Amino acid sequence: MHKALLRRWCDAMLKYQLHDTGDTRLDGGLLCPACMRVHGRSADAILPLVTQWQTDGDERCLHAAEKLFAWSANMRRPDGSMNNDTNSNWNGITVFYANALGETLLWYGDKLPAADRDAWTARFSEMAEYLCQNIERIGGNVNYPITCAYTMALAARLLGGEPFAAKAKQLADFAVTHITADGLLYGEGHPMTAVTPKNCRPVDLGYNAEESLPALILYAELTGDEEVGRAVLRTTREHLNFMLPDGGWDNSFGSRSYKWSWWGSRTSDGCLAGFAALSRHDPVFAAAVQKNLELLKQCTHDGLLYGGPMYRTAGEPACIHHTFCHAKSVAALVHDGWQSPAALPKLPSETAAGARYYPTIDTVRIAQGNWRATVTGYDYEYLPGGHPTGGMVSLLWHAARGPVLAGSMDPYRQNEPNNMQMPRWQFDICTTSRIELRRDGKIYCSSNDLTAALTVGENETSAGGRLRTAAQDAAGRYDFAVSVMPGKVTVTGQSEDADARFILPVISPEGENVAWQDVNTVRIGSGPAALTVQADRPLTLPPEYGTPVRFRRLFNPVGGFQSVVLTLPAEHPFTVTLRIGEKE
């Protein structure tokens, strides 16, 4: 499957490569059909294209890689580092281009034409020298120094020199010091060492699972650093608890979840290369590779990886950034000759039961029967309103249906305009289930309350706090509770504000049947995957999302889901129950 997927992605990148314009700022770049521009990191595609050339002898792929290398000179700075984009001077991404070029030279240097090998080695050398001297001064989040540990290990192998090896070890040891007592890697924030009033740390599952940990794994493999290898194996096992049985990643609460997609994080390389390496030590990682591969395949259409499962049904185009980044990880599987074992063990999320609480992120994950739920009170903010908190359900998943609820930033905005897709239909697209009050032009939500106290039971949680704006202006109190049982999930709550409403965006793709059973009950879908939402009072539709007979979908690029939005008054105690299937 991974060979076929790499072929499809390479064919699409060939299709979108620019030729014969006569302008060196355009020729060789990859034109993005979603953003209608050339992304500055397009040259990362050199690695998958050369891998495809070596796999089936397709000379077009080698020529495309050569043209991309020539085009990448537009991103080069006089000091040897690389800019993120033509309109961005952020050069931390030098580590990613260096890794792609370094792996290409490590794997295929003896097979490349001599002129390519010499030019690519010279470029890799200047990037490595720059990073060795400047990685600490660049700044950014923890993913940069950790990923640079692998860059330095590649430089030591390809170029020689003790300074590279010493810097690799220094950065890898630095990474190990950022593993918390509950097994999570922290540092995805400013400063990396931030501690919140709840003693939380800046943690992002997407960047950890798809960038930092795979790079640290590959560093340990390349250098033979057994101490770091043991540490990264332990923390990666803990992170694997956040992979859902369908191969999706739960980053609903992450510090940088504004770049979350169901298959990972939108500008990272993916978990595949690192997890495949770990599968030699623990076969559960082979299951993770296979599940995530299947999800990437499901989200690929017309040769491009879409930003989530429902981009296509929402009529949103695919950003090519996802394809050329994740193609690097798939290329590693092809290069290594990876094969999925005939018998795969179950993922931790498939056998989980009960509640697991993570103090570092004030988040609990509950498993009961076919249900998997994440409830969070996480109070680290990368940006105001950047992720759900307040004791809200940030993710709800069911084995028969997949994602049922998925939280998002509120409001949606392009915190990284070059790396985030703008939806074509956008107004108020928050998908977090929440108690909300609109007053005097401000929006107060339970999902914004960073101070809310989260209480965790065996199969339930409760929280109490104040409705707040993203800036933490406060309105009245609210109470909220979630109970997860094998046959149903029950949500209860109340607000002391008379005009507050409970808003429930339920994941449902365009075209799925939605019908009222009665004024209190809505049924979404049919058969064993049907979802029934039943309240103790009438459910309504916000005017902007539909009418009593027409359900208009909301789409949010975060996660990549469409939703049907249901609401009910929250002034008095309310109860909402969710069941799946004909009998539950």
Secondary structure, 3 states (H helix, E strand, C coil): CHHHHHHHHHHHHHHCECCCCCCCCCCCCEECCCCCCECCCHHHHHHHHHHHHHHHCCHHHHHHHHHHHHHHHHHECCCCCECCECCECCCCCHHHHHHHHHHHHHHHCCCCCHHHHHHHHHHHHHHHHHHHHHHHHHCCCCHHHHHHHHHHHHHHHHHCCHHHHHHHHHHHHHHHCCECCCCCECCCCCCCCCCCCCCCCCCCHHHHHHHHHHHHHHHHHHHCCHHHHHHHHHHHHHHHCCECCCCCECCCCCCCHHHEECCEECCCCCCHHHHHHHCCCCCHHHHHHHHHHHHHHHCEECCEECCCCCCCCCCCCCCHHHHHHHHHHHHHHHHHCCCCCCCCCCCHHHHCCEEEEEHHHCEEEEEECCEEEEEECCCCCCCCCCCCCCCEEEEEEECCCEEEEECCCCCCCCCCCCCCCCCCCCCCCCCCCEEEEEECCEEEEHHHCCCCEEEECCCEEEEEEEEECCCCCEEEEEEEEEEEECCEEEEEEEECCCCCEEEEEEECCCCCCEEEEECCEEEECCHHHCEEEEECCCCECCHHHEECCEECCEEECCECEEEEEEEEECCCCEEEEEEECCCC
